């Protein structure tokens, strides 16, 4: 079955226009790379998001984070909250590999700075995670430094989605989850700005799964011909990482206001943010950067007027909803470590969207 994104099934969340690739990398300079591990025992990996072509340690992108529900083991969020900037690429992986991936990001930063003649005495690696233990033997901790290096080296604009990198072993609404992305264009004052979202989806109670208002999860559970292919997840558990990039000139405070609205898009897919799920947003802008060293005590940044943020609020909700659906429709049916088969949403295409066939 040919892999198609959700728009290829005539499903178009929201009304705003997407960017050329309809991915987070529509924000100029942003790149995404994967390293995927696929063995009988381990199905996992790492995904990295590069916030531009510059060394983020030397030219720090303004950043923000928001924890909607804190059932997660992320690294680096307290310093983002305090200082409002990034120092490294953002990496996503599985729960028990956060420490190893963090260490690899530190090594990468030290090596990058040494090439530029800069000594690093402190660095804040940023790593997010989802628990992929339903499909992956997570206790093997299969991801190591070589996988992080591979993901960084292969970072590109037109990256793969679905069962790749950190999304190789994830489950979403009882179907196969993965990496998904989408973007929206924002016209302001005669210029076109971009906001993009990348998700690592591993959450959701099946009966609440919704596509554009249609209760698809409930319908599939009640359809006897599909019931054997659906492994119902009773509770909203498992987590989702949401990475938001933009080139809008915003402060870290404004950026935090924006990324919090990713929850609106999440709710459109049926999430109620359950006890056992970690909903974590990390965002950055390429428009405002903070130099690592400056002789100036006063730095100047351009920021949007507060009413203009409404456009970004709508954009991040739409892009998050579409990114989740892309993560599911682009994923591949996979047999889990528990012996069960987690089916791609593509398996149900003829039922979901009969007019598309």
VEXKE-547684 format. One record per residue (C-alpha): x, y, z; residue in three letters; residue number from 1. Coordinates in Angstrom, 1 decimal, padded with zeros to 4 digits. Layout:
// residues N
{xx:X	yy:Y	zz:Z	rest:Ala	nr:NUM}
...
***
This chain:
// residues 357
{xx:000.0	yy:000.0	zz:000.0	rest:Unk	nr:1}
{xx:001.4	yy:003.3	zz:-001.1	rest:Unk	nr:2}
{xx:002.3	yy:005.7	zz:001.8	rest:Unk	nr:3}
{xx:000.4	yy:009.0	zz:001.6	rest:Unk	nr:4}
{xx:000.1	yy:011.9	zz:003.9	rest:Unk	nr:5}
{xx:-003.3	yy:012.8	zz:005.5	rest:Unk	nr:6}
{xx:-004.0	yy:015.5	zz:002.9	rest:Unk	nr:7}
{xx:-003.8	yy:012.8	zz:000.2	rest:Unk	nr:8}
{xx:-007.0	yy:011.4	zz:001.7	rest:Unk	nr:9}
{xx:-008.8	yy:014.8	zz:001.3	rest:Unk	nr:10}
{xx:-008.5	yy:015.5	zz:005.0	rest:Unk	nr:11}
{xx:-007.3	yy:019.1	zz:005.5	rest:Unk	nr:12}
{xx:-007.3	yy:020.2	zz:009.2	rest:Unk	nr:13}
{xx:-008.0	yy:023.9	zz:009.6	rest:Unk	nr:14}
{xx:-008.1	yy:026.6	zz:006.9	rest:Unk	nr:15}
{xx:-004.7	yy:028.1	zz:006.9	rest:Unk	nr:16}
{xx:-002.3	yy:027.5	zz:004.1	rest:Unk	nr:17}
{xx:000.6	yy:025.0	zz:004.7	rest:Unk	nr:18}
{xx:004.2	yy:025.7	zz:003.6	rest:Unk	nr:19}
{xx:005.8	yy:024.1	zz:000.5	rest:Unk	nr:20}
{xx:006.7	yy:020.8	zz:002.3	rest:Unk	nr:21}
{xx:004.0	yy:021.1	zz:005.0	rest:Unk	nr:22}
{xx:006.7	yy:020.2	zz:007.5	rest:Unk	nr:23}
{xx:008.5	yy:021.9	zz:010.4	rest:Unk	nr:24}
{xx:011.4	yy:022.4	zz:008.0	rest:Unk	nr:25}
{xx:009.4	yy:025.0	zz:006.0	rest:Unk	nr:26}
{xx:010.9	yy:027.3	zz:008.7	rest:Unk	nr:27}
{xx:014.1	yy:028.3	zz:006.9	rest:Unk	nr:28}
{xx:017.2	yy:026.7	zz:008.2	rest:Unk	nr:29}
{xx:015.5	yy:024.1	zz:010.3	rest:Unk	nr:30}
{xx:016.5	yy:020.5	zz:009.6	rest:Unk	nr:31}
{xx:015.4	yy:017.1	zz:010.9	rest:Unk	nr:32}
{xx:017.4	yy:013.8	zz:011.0	rest:Unk	nr:33}
{xx:016.6	yy:010.3	zz:012.1	rest:Unk	nr:34}
{xx:018.5	yy:007.2	zz:013.1	rest:Unk	nr:35}
{xx:016.3	yy:004.1	zz:013.2	rest:Unk	nr:36}
{xx:017.0	yy:000.8	zz:015.0	rest:Unk	nr:37}
{xx:015.0	yy:-002.1	zz:013.6	rest:Unk	nr:38}
{xx:015.8	yy:-005.6	zz:014.9	rest:Unk	nr:39}
{xx:013.6	yy:-008.5	zz:016.2	rest:Unk	nr:40}
{xx:014.2	yy:-007.2	zz:019.7	rest:Unk	nr:41}
{xx:014.6	yy:-003.4	zz:019.3	rest:Unk	nr:42}
{xx:012.4	yy:-001.1	zz:017.3	rest:Unk	nr:43}
{xx:013.4	yy:002.4	zz:018.4	rest:Unk	nr:44}
{xx:015.7	yy:005.3	zz:017.5	rest:Unk	nr:45}
{xx:016.5	yy:009.0	zz:017.7	rest:Unk	nr:46}
{xx:015.2	yy:012.0	zz:015.9	rest:Unk	nr:47}
{xx:017.0	yy:015.4	zz:016.0	rest:Unk	nr:48}
{xx:015.7	yy:018.9	zz:015.2	rest:Unk	nr:49}
{xx:018.4	yy:021.4	zz:014.3	rest:Unk	nr:50}
{xx:017.2	yy:025.0	zz:014.9	rest:Unk	nr:51}
{xx:019.2	yy:026.5	zz:012.0	rest:Unk	nr:52}
{xx:022.5	yy:026.3	zz:010.3	rest:Unk	nr:53}
{xx:024.4	yy:028.2	zz:013.0	rest:Unk	nr:54}
{xx:025.9	yy:026.6	zz:016.1	rest:Unk	nr:55}
{xx:023.1	yy:027.0	zz:018.6	rest:Unk	nr:56}
{xx:025.6	yy:027.2	zz:021.5	rest:Unk	nr:57}
{xx:027.2	yy:030.3	zz:020.1	rest:Unk	nr:58}
{xx:024.0	yy:031.9	zz:018.7	rest:Unk	nr:59}
{xx:021.2	yy:030.8	zz:020.9	rest:Unk	nr:60}
{xx:017.7	yy:030.7	zz:019.5	rest:Unk	nr:61}
{xx:015.0	yy:032.2	zz:021.7	rest:Unk	nr:62}
{xx:013.0	yy:029.3	zz:023.1	rest:Unk	nr:63}
{xx:010.2	yy:028.3	zz:025.4	rest:Unk	nr:64}
{xx:008.7	yy:025.1	zz:026.9	rest:Unk	nr:65}
{xx:005.4	yy:024.1	zz:028.4	rest:Unk	nr:66}
{xx:004.5	yy:021.0	zz:030.3	rest:Unk	nr:67}
{xx:000.8	yy:020.3	zz:030.1	rest:Unk	nr:68}
{xx:001.0	yy:017.0	zz:031.9	rest:Unk	nr:69}
{xx:004.3	yy:016.1	zz:033.4	rest:Unk	nr:70}
{xx:004.4	yy:012.3	zz:033.1	rest:Unk	nr:71}
{xx:007.8	yy:012.5	zz:031.3	rest:Unk	nr:72}
{xx:011.5	yy:012.3	zz:031.6	rest:Unk	nr:73}
{xx:012.8	yy:015.1	zz:029.5	rest:Unk	nr:74}
{xx:016.1	yy:016.8	zz:029.9	rest:Unk	nr:75}
{xx:017.0	yy:020.5	zz:029.7	rest:Unk	nr:76}
{xx:013.6	yy:022.2	zz:030.3	rest:Unk	nr:77}
{xx:014.4	yy:024.0	zz:033.5	rest:Unk	nr:78}
{xx:017.1	yy:026.1	zz:031.9	rest:Unk	nr:79}
{xx:014.9	yy:026.9	zz:028.9	rest:Unk	nr:80}
{xx:012.2	yy:028.0	zz:031.3	rest:Unk	nr:81}
{xx:014.7	yy:030.2	zz:033.2	rest:Unk	nr:82}
{xx:016.8	yy:031.7	zz:030.3	rest:Unk	nr:83}
{xx:014.5	yy:031.4	zz:027.3	rest:Unk	nr:84}
{xx:016.9	yy:030.0	zz:024.8	rest:Unk	nr:85}
{xx:018.3	yy:026.8	zz:023.3	rest:Unk	nr:86}
{xx:022.0	yy:025.7	zz:023.3	rest:Unk	nr:87}
{xx:021.8	yy:022.4	zz:021.4	rest:Unk	nr:88}
{xx:019.7	yy:020.7	zz:018.8	rest:Unk	nr:89}
{xx:016.6	yy:019.1	zz:020.2	rest:Unk	nr:90}
{xx:016.7	yy:015.3	zz:020.3	rest:Unk	nr:91}
{xx:013.8	yy:012.8	zz:020.8	rest:Unk	nr:92}
{xx:014.2	yy:009.2	zz:021.8	rest:Unk	nr:93}
{xx:012.7	yy:006.5	zz:024.1	rest:Unk	nr:94}
{xx:012.3	yy:007.0	zz:027.9	rest:Unk	nr:95}
{xx:015.3	yy:004.9	zz:029.0	rest:Unk	nr:96}
{xx:017.7	yy:006.4	zz:026.5	rest:Unk	nr:97}
{xx:017.4	yy:010.1	zz:027.5	rest:Unk	nr:98}
{xx:020.7	yy:010.0	zz:029.5	rest:Unk	nr:99}
{xx:022.7	yy:008.4	zz:026.7	rest:Unk	nr:100}
{xx:021.3	yy:010.8	zz:024.1	rest:Unk	nr:101}
{xx:021.9	yy:013.8	zz:026.4	rest:Unk	nr:102}
{xx:025.6	yy:012.7	zz:026.7	rest:Unk	nr:103}
{xx:025.9	yy:012.5	zz:022.9	rest:Unk	nr:104}
{xx:024.5	yy:016.0	zz:022.5	rest:Unk	nr:105}
{xx:027.1	yy:017.3	zz:025.0	rest:Unk	nr:106}
{xx:029.9	yy:015.6	zz:023.0	rest:Unk	nr:107}
{xx:028.5	yy:017.0	zz:019.8	rest:Unk	nr:108}
{xx:028.4	yy:020.6	zz:021.2	rest:Unk	nr:109}
{xx:031.9	yy:020.3	zz:022.6	rest:Unk	nr:110}
{xx:033.3	yy:019.1	zz:019.3	rest:Unk	nr:111}
{xx:031.4	yy:021.8	zz:017.3	rest:Unk	nr:112}
{xx:032.7	yy:024.5	zz:019.6	rest:Unk	nr:113}
{xx:036.3	yy:023.3	zz:019.6	rest:Unk	nr:114}
{xx:036.3	yy:023.6	zz:015.8	rest:Unk	nr:115}
{xx:035.4	yy:027.3	zz:016.3	rest:Unk	nr:116}
{xx:037.9	yy:027.8	zz:019.0	rest:Unk	nr:117}
{xx:035.4	yy:028.0	zz:021.8	rest:Unk	nr:118}
{xx:035.8	yy:026.2	zz:025.1	rest:Unk	nr:119}
{xx:032.6	yy:024.8	zz:026.7	rest:Unk	nr:120}
{xx:032.3	yy:024.8	zz:030.4	rest:Unk	nr:121}
{xx:028.5	yy:024.2	zz:030.6	rest:Unk	nr:122}
{xx:025.9	yy:023.1	zz:028.1	rest:Unk	nr:123}
{xx:022.2	yy:022.4	zz:028.4	rest:Unk	nr:124}
{xx:021.3	yy:019.4	zz:026.2	rest:Unk	nr:125}
{xx:017.5	yy:019.2	zz:025.3	rest:Unk	nr:126}
{xx:016.1	yy:015.7	zz:025.0	rest:Unk	nr:127}
{xx:012.4	yy:014.6	zz:024.9	rest:Unk	nr:128}
{xx:011.1	yy:011.1	zz:025.1	rest:Unk	nr:129}
{xx:008.2	yy:008.7	zz:024.7	rest:Unk	nr:130}
{xx:007.9	yy:005.2	zz:026.2	rest:Unk	nr:131}
{xx:008.0	yy:002.7	zz:023.3	rest:Unk	nr:132}
{xx:008.0	yy:-000.4	zz:025.4	rest:Unk	nr:133}
{xx:004.9	yy:-001.9	zz:023.9	rest:Unk	nr:134}
{xx:006.9	yy:-002.4	zz:020.6	rest:Unk	nr:135}
{xx:010.5	yy:-002.1	zz:021.7	rest:Unk	nr:136}
{xx:012.5	yy:-004.0	zz:024.3	rest:Unk	nr:137}
{xx:013.3	yy:-000.7	zz:026.1	rest:Unk	nr:138}
{xx:015.5	yy:-002.1	zz:028.8	rest:Unk	nr:139}
{xx:018.1	yy:-002.9	zz:026.2	rest:Unk	nr:140}
{xx:018.7	yy:000.8	zz:025.8	rest:Unk	nr:141}
{xx:019.7	yy:000.3	zz:022.2	rest:Unk	nr:142}
{xx:020.3	yy:004.0	zz:021.2	rest:Unk	nr:143}
{xx:023.8	yy:005.2	zz:021.7	rest:Unk	nr:144}
{xx:026.1	yy:008.0	zz:020.6	rest:Unk	nr:145}
{xx:026.7	yy:006.7	zz:017.1	rest:Unk	nr:146}
{xx:022.9	yy:006.9	zz:016.4	rest:Unk	nr:147}
{xx:022.8	yy:010.5	zz:017.5	rest:Unk	nr:148}
{xx:025.7	yy:011.3	zz:015.2	rest:Unk	nr:149}
{xx:024.0	yy:009.5	zz:012.3	rest:Unk	nr:150}
{xx:020.8	yy:011.5	zz:012.9	rest:Unk	nr:151}
{xx:022.7	yy:014.8	zz:013.0	rest:Unk	nr:152}
{xx:024.7	yy:013.9	zz:009.8	rest:Unk	nr:153}
{xx:021.6	yy:013.0	zz:007.9	rest:Unk	nr:154}
{xx:019.5	yy:016.0	zz:008.9	rest:Unk	nr:155}
{xx:017.6	yy:017.4	zz:005.9	rest:Unk	nr:156}
{xx:014.5	yy:019.4	zz:005.0	rest:Unk	nr:157}
{xx:012.4	yy:016.7	zz:003.3	rest:Unk	nr:158}
{xx:012.7	yy:014.2	zz:006.1	rest:Unk	nr:159}
{xx:010.8	yy:010.9	zz:006.4	rest:Unk	nr:160}
{xx:007.7	yy:010.5	zz:008.7	rest:Unk	nr:161}
{xx:006.0	yy:007.6	zz:010.4	rest:Unk	nr:162}
{xx:007.9	yy:004.6	zz:011.8	rest:Unk	nr:163}
{xx:011.3	yy:006.2	zz:011.8	rest:Unk	nr:164}
{xx:013.8	yy:007.5	zz:014.4	rest:Unk	nr:165}
{xx:012.2	yy:008.2	zz:017.7	rest:Unk	nr:166}
{xx:008.8	yy:007.2	zz:016.3	rest:Unk	nr:167}
{xx:009.9	yy:003.6	zz:015.3	rest:Unk	nr:168}
{xx:008.3	yy:002.0	zz:018.4	rest:Unk	nr:169}
{xx:005.4	yy:004.3	zz:019.3	rest:Unk	nr:170}
{xx:001.7	yy:003.7	zz:019.5	rest:Unk	nr:171}
{xx:-001.0	yy:006.3	zz:019.0	rest:Unk	nr:172}
{xx:-004.7	yy:005.7	zz:019.9	rest:Unk	nr:173}
{xx:-004.1	yy:002.0	zz:019.7	rest:Unk	nr:174}
{xx:-002.7	yy:002.3	zz:016.1	rest:Unk	nr:175}
{xx:000.9	yy:002.6	zz:015.1	rest:Unk	nr:176}
{xx:002.2	yy:006.0	zz:015.9	rest:Unk	nr:177}
{xx:005.4	yy:007.8	zz:014.9	rest:Unk	nr:178}
{xx:006.9	yy:011.0	zz:013.7	rest:Unk	nr:179}
{xx:004.6	yy:013.5	zz:012.0	rest:Unk	nr:180}
{xx:004.9	yy:017.1	zz:010.9	rest:Unk	nr:181}
{xx:002.9	yy:020.0	zz:009.4	rest:Unk	nr:182}
{xx:003.3	yy:023.7	zz:008.9	rest:Unk	nr:183}
{xx:001.3	yy:026.9	zz:008.4	rest:Unk	nr:184}
{xx:002.0	yy:030.2	zz:006.7	rest:Unk	nr:185}
{xx:001.2	yy:033.4	zz:008.5	rest:Unk	nr:186}
{xx:000.9	yy:036.7	zz:006.5	rest:Unk	nr:187}
{xx:001.7	yy:039.8	zz:008.6	rest:Unk	nr:188}
{xx:002.5	yy:043.3	zz:007.5	rest:Unk	nr:189}
{xx:003.2	yy:042.3	zz:004.0	rest:Unk	nr:190}
{xx:005.5	yy:039.4	zz:004.9	rest:Unk	nr:191}
{xx:004.9	yy:035.7	zz:005.1	rest:Unk	nr:192}
{xx:006.1	yy:033.9	zz:008.2	rest:Unk	nr:193}
{xx:006.1	yy:030.2	zz:008.9	rest:Unk	nr:194}
{xx:005.2	yy:028.0	zz:011.9	rest:Unk	nr:195}
{xx:005.9	yy:024.3	zz:011.9	rest:Unk	nr:196}
{xx:005.2	yy:021.4	zz:014.2	rest:Unk	nr:197}
{xx:006.9	yy:018.0	zz:014.6	rest:Unk	nr:198}
{xx:005.4	yy:015.4	zz:016.9	rest:Unk	nr:199}
{xx:006.5	yy:012.1	zz:018.3	rest:Unk	nr:200}
{xx:003.0	yy:010.5	zz:018.9	rest:Unk	nr:201}
{xx:002.6	yy:007.8	zz:021.6	rest:Unk	nr:202}
{xx:-000.7	yy:008.7	zz:023.3	rest:Unk	nr:203}
{xx:-004.5	yy:008.4	zz:023.1	rest:Unk	nr:204}
{xx:-007.5	yy:006.3	zz:024.1	rest:Unk	nr:205}
{xx:-008.8	yy:004.5	zz:021.0	rest:Unk	nr:206}
{xx:-012.5	yy:005.2	zz:021.6	rest:Unk	nr:207}
{xx:-011.9	yy:009.0	zz:021.6	rest:Unk	nr:208}
{xx:-009.8	yy:009.1	zz:018.4	rest:Unk	nr:209}
{xx:-011.3	yy:011.8	zz:016.2	rest:Unk	nr:210}
{xx:-010.7	yy:013.0	zz:012.6	rest:Unk	nr:211}
{xx:-012.3	yy:016.4	zz:011.8	rest:Unk	nr:212}
{xx:-015.1	yy:015.8	zz:014.3	rest:Unk	nr:213}
{xx:-015.8	yy:012.2	zz:013.2	rest:Unk	nr:214}
{xx:-015.5	yy:009.7	zz:016.1	rest:Unk	nr:215}
{xx:-013.3	yy:007.3	zz:014.1	rest:Unk	nr:216}
{xx:-012.0	yy:005.3	zz:017.0	rest:Unk	nr:217}
{xx:-015.5	yy:004.5	zz:018.4	rest:Unk	nr:218}
{xx:-016.7	yy:003.6	zz:014.9	rest:Unk	nr:219}
{xx:-013.8	yy:001.2	zz:014.3	rest:Unk	nr:220}
{xx:-014.3	yy:-000.5	zz:017.7	rest:Unk	nr:221}
{xx:-017.9	yy:-001.1	zz:016.8	rest:Unk	nr:222}
{xx:-017.2	yy:-002.4	zz:013.3	rest:Unk	nr:223}
{xx:-016.9	yy:-006.2	zz:013.6	rest:Unk	nr:224}
{xx:-014.8	yy:-006.5	zz:010.5	rest:Unk	nr:225}
{xx:-012.2	yy:-004.2	zz:011.8	rest:Unk	nr:226}
{xx:-012.2	yy:-005.1	zz:015.5	rest:Unk	nr:227}
{xx:-009.6	yy:-007.8	zz:015.2	rest:Unk	nr:228}
{xx:-007.1	yy:-005.3	zz:013.7	rest:Unk	nr:229}
{xx:-007.7	yy:-002.6	zz:016.4	rest:Unk	nr:230}
{xx:-005.8	yy:-003.1	zz:019.7	rest:Unk	nr:231}
{xx:-007.8	yy:-000.7	zz:021.9	rest:Unk	nr:232}
{xx:-006.0	yy:001.5	zz:024.3	rest:Unk	nr:233}
{xx:-008.4	yy:002.1	zz:027.2	rest:Unk	nr:234}
{xx:-006.8	yy:005.2	zz:028.6	rest:Unk	nr:235}
{xx:-005.0	yy:008.3	zz:027.3	rest:Unk	nr:236}
{xx:-001.5	yy:007.3	zz:028.2	rest:Unk	nr:237}
{xx:002.0	yy:007.1	zz:026.7	rest:Unk	nr:238}
{xx:003.0	yy:010.7	zz:026.0	rest:Unk	nr:239}
{xx:003.5	yy:013.0	zz:023.0	rest:Unk	nr:240}
{xx:006.4	yy:015.4	zz:022.3	rest:Unk	nr:241}
{xx:005.5	yy:018.5	zz:020.3	rest:Unk	nr:242}
{xx:008.3	yy:020.6	zz:018.8	rest:Unk	nr:243}
{xx:007.3	yy:023.9	zz:017.4	rest:Unk	nr:244}
{xx:009.5	yy:026.1	zz:015.2	rest:Unk	nr:245}
{xx:008.8	yy:029.5	zz:013.7	rest:Unk	nr:246}
{xx:010.5	yy:032.5	zz:012.2	rest:Unk	nr:247}
{xx:008.1	yy:034.9	zz:013.8	rest:Unk	nr:248}
{xx:009.9	yy:037.6	zz:015.8	rest:Unk	nr:249}
{xx:008.7	yy:036.8	zz:019.3	rest:Unk	nr:250}
{xx:010.0	yy:036.9	zz:022.8	rest:Unk	nr:251}
{xx:010.3	yy:033.7	zz:024.9	rest:Unk	nr:252}
{xx:007.2	yy:034.8	zz:026.8	rest:Unk	nr:253}
{xx:005.2	yy:035.2	zz:023.6	rest:Unk	nr:254}
{xx:006.6	yy:031.9	zz:022.3	rest:Unk	nr:255}
{xx:005.4	yy:030.1	zz:025.4	rest:Unk	nr:256}
{xx:001.9	yy:031.5	zz:024.8	rest:Unk	nr:257}
{xx:002.0	yy:030.2	zz:021.3	rest:Unk	nr:258}
{xx:003.3	yy:026.7	zz:022.0	rest:Unk	nr:259}
{xx:000.7	yy:026.2	zz:024.8	rest:Unk	nr:260}
{xx:-002.0	yy:026.3	zz:022.0	rest:Unk	nr:261}
{xx:-000.6	yy:023.1	zz:020.5	rest:Unk	nr:262}
{xx:-003.0	yy:021.5	zz:023.1	rest:Unk	nr:263}
{xx:-005.9	yy:022.8	zz:021.0	rest:Unk	nr:264}
{xx:-004.8	yy:020.7	zz:018.0	rest:Unk	nr:265}
{xx:-004.2	yy:017.7	zz:020.3	rest:Unk	nr:266}
{xx:-007.7	yy:017.9	zz:021.6	rest:Unk	nr:267}
{xx:-009.1	yy:017.9	zz:018.1	rest:Unk	nr:268}
{xx:-007.7	yy:014.4	zz:017.6	rest:Unk	nr:269}
{xx:-009.4	yy:013.2	zz:020.8	rest:Unk	nr:270}
{xx:-006.9	yy:013.6	zz:023.5	rest:Unk	nr:271}
{xx:-008.1	yy:014.5	zz:027.0	rest:Unk	nr:272}
{xx:-004.6	yy:014.6	zz:028.5	rest:Unk	nr:273}
{xx:-004.9	yy:011.6	zz:030.8	rest:Unk	nr:274}
{xx:-003.0	yy:010.9	zz:034.0	rest:Unk	nr:275}
{xx:-000.5	yy:008.5	zz:032.3	rest:Unk	nr:276}
{xx:000.4	yy:010.6	zz:029.4	rest:Unk	nr:277}
{xx:003.1	yy:013.3	zz:029.2	rest:Unk	nr:278}
{xx:002.2	yy:016.3	zz:026.9	rest:Unk	nr:279}
{xx:005.3	yy:018.4	zz:026.5	rest:Unk	nr:280}
{xx:005.8	yy:021.3	zz:024.1	rest:Unk	nr:281}
{xx:009.2	yy:022.8	zz:023.2	rest:Unk	nr:282}
{xx:009.4	yy:025.8	zz:020.8	rest:Unk	nr:283}
{xx:012.0	yy:028.1	zz:019.3	rest:Unk	nr:284}
{xx:012.2	yy:031.0	zz:016.9	rest:Unk	nr:285}
{xx:014.9	yy:031.5	zz:014.3	rest:Unk	nr:286}
{xx:014.2	yy:035.2	zz:014.2	rest:Unk	nr:287}
{xx:015.7	yy:036.2	zz:017.6	rest:Unk	nr:288}
{xx:019.0	yy:034.9	zz:018.9	rest:Unk	nr:289}
{xx:021.1	yy:035.5	zz:021.9	rest:Unk	nr:290}
{xx:024.9	yy:035.6	zz:021.4	rest:Unk	nr:291}
{xx:026.9	yy:033.4	zz:023.8	rest:Unk	nr:292}
{xx:029.3	yy:036.3	zz:024.3	rest:Unk	nr:293}
{xx:028.6	yy:040.0	zz:023.8	rest:Unk	nr:294}
{xx:030.3	yy:043.2	zz:024.9	rest:Unk	nr:295}
{xx:026.9	yy:044.8	zz:025.0	rest:Unk	nr:296}
{xx:024.8	yy:044.9	zz:028.1	rest:Unk	nr:297}
{xx:021.7	yy:045.8	zz:026.2	rest:Unk	nr:298}
{xx:020.5	yy:043.5	zz:023.4	rest:Unk	nr:299}
{xx:017.7	yy:044.4	zz:020.9	rest:Unk	nr:300}
{xx:015.0	yy:042.1	zz:019.7	rest:Unk	nr:301}
{xx:012.0	yy:042.6	zz:017.5	rest:Unk	nr:302}
{xx:008.7	yy:041.2	zz:018.8	rest:Unk	nr:303}
{xx:005.1	yy:041.0	zz:017.6	rest:Unk	nr:304}
{xx:002.3	yy:043.0	zz:019.0	rest:Unk	nr:305}
{xx:000.2	yy:040.9	zz:021.3	rest:Unk	nr:306}
{xx:-003.0	yy:040.9	zz:019.1	rest:Unk	nr:307}
{xx:-000.9	yy:039.5	zz:016.2	rest:Unk	nr:308}
{xx:-000.3	yy:036.3	zz:018.2	rest:Unk	nr:309}
{xx:-003.8	yy:035.2	zz:017.4	rest:Unk	nr:310}
{xx:-002.6	yy:034.2	zz:013.9	rest:Unk	nr:311}
{xx:000.1	yy:032.0	zz:015.5	rest:Unk	nr:312}
{xx:-002.3	yy:030.5	zz:018.0	rest:Unk	nr:313}
{xx:-004.5	yy:029.3	zz:015.2	rest:Unk	nr:314}
{xx:-001.5	yy:028.1	zz:013.2	rest:Unk	nr:315}
{xx:000.0	yy:026.0	zz:015.9	rest:Unk	nr:316}
{xx:-003.4	yy:024.3	zz:016.7	rest:Unk	nr:317}
{xx:-004.0	yy:023.4	zz:013.0	rest:Unk	nr:318}
{xx:-000.4	yy:022.2	zz:012.4	rest:Unk	nr:319}
{xx:-000.4	yy:020.0	zz:015.6	rest:Unk	nr:320}
{xx:-003.6	yy:018.3	zz:014.6	rest:Unk	nr:321}
{xx:-002.3	yy:017.6	zz:011.1	rest:Unk	nr:322}
{xx:001.1	yy:016.4	zz:012.4	rest:Unk	nr:323}
{xx:-000.5	yy:013.8	zz:014.7	rest:Unk	nr:324}
{xx:-002.6	yy:012.5	zz:011.8	rest:Unk	nr:325}
{xx:000.5	yy:012.4	zz:009.5	rest:Unk	nr:326}
{xx:002.4	yy:010.4	zz:012.2	rest:Unk	nr:327}
{xx:-000.3	yy:007.8	zz:012.1	rest:Unk	nr:328}
{xx:-001.1	yy:007.6	zz:008.4	rest:Unk	nr:329}
{xx:002.6	yy:007.5	zz:007.5	rest:Unk	nr:330}
{xx:003.5	yy:004.8	zz:010.0	rest:Unk	nr:331}
{xx:004.0	yy:001.1	zz:009.1	rest:Unk	nr:332}
{xx:002.1	yy:-001.8	zz:010.6	rest:Unk	nr:333}
{xx:004.5	yy:-003.3	zz:013.2	rest:Unk	nr:334}
{xx:004.6	yy:-006.3	zz:015.5	rest:Unk	nr:335}
{xx:005.3	yy:-005.4	zz:019.0	rest:Unk	nr:336}
{xx:007.6	yy:-006.8	zz:021.7	rest:Unk	nr:337}
{xx:004.3	yy:-008.0	zz:023.3	rest:Unk	nr:338}
{xx:003.6	yy:-010.2	zz:020.3	rest:Unk	nr:339}
{xx:000.7	yy:-008.1	zz:019.2	rest:Unk	nr:340}
{xx:000.4	yy:-006.3	zz:015.8	rest:Unk	nr:341}
{xx:-000.1	yy:-002.5	zz:015.8	rest:Unk	nr:342}
{xx:-001.7	yy:-001.5	zz:012.5	rest:Unk	nr:343}
{xx:-001.1	yy:001.6	zz:010.6	rest:Unk	nr:344}
{xx:-004.1	yy:003.9	zz:010.0	rest:Unk	nr:345}
{xx:-003.5	yy:003.3	zz:006.3	rest:Unk	nr:346}
{xx:-004.9	yy:-000.2	zz:006.8	rest:Unk	nr:347}
{xx:-008.3	yy:001.4	zz:007.4	rest:Unk	nr:348}
{xx:-008.2	yy:003.8	zz:004.5	rest:Unk	nr:349}
{xx:-011.1	yy:002.2	zz:002.6	rest:Unk	nr:350}
{xx:-013.3	yy:002.4	zz:005.7	rest:Unk	nr:351}
{xx:-012.3	yy:005.9	zz:006.8	rest:Unk	nr:352}
{xx:-012.3	yy:007.7	zz:003.5	rest:Unk	nr:353}
{xx:-014.2	yy:005.6	zz:000.9	rest:Unk	nr:354}
{xx:-014.5	yy:008.5	zz:-001.5	rest:Unk	nr:355}
{xx:-010.7	yy:008.7	zz:-001.8	rest:Unk	nr:356}
{xx:-010.4	yy:005.2	zz:-003.4	rest:Unk	nr:357}
***
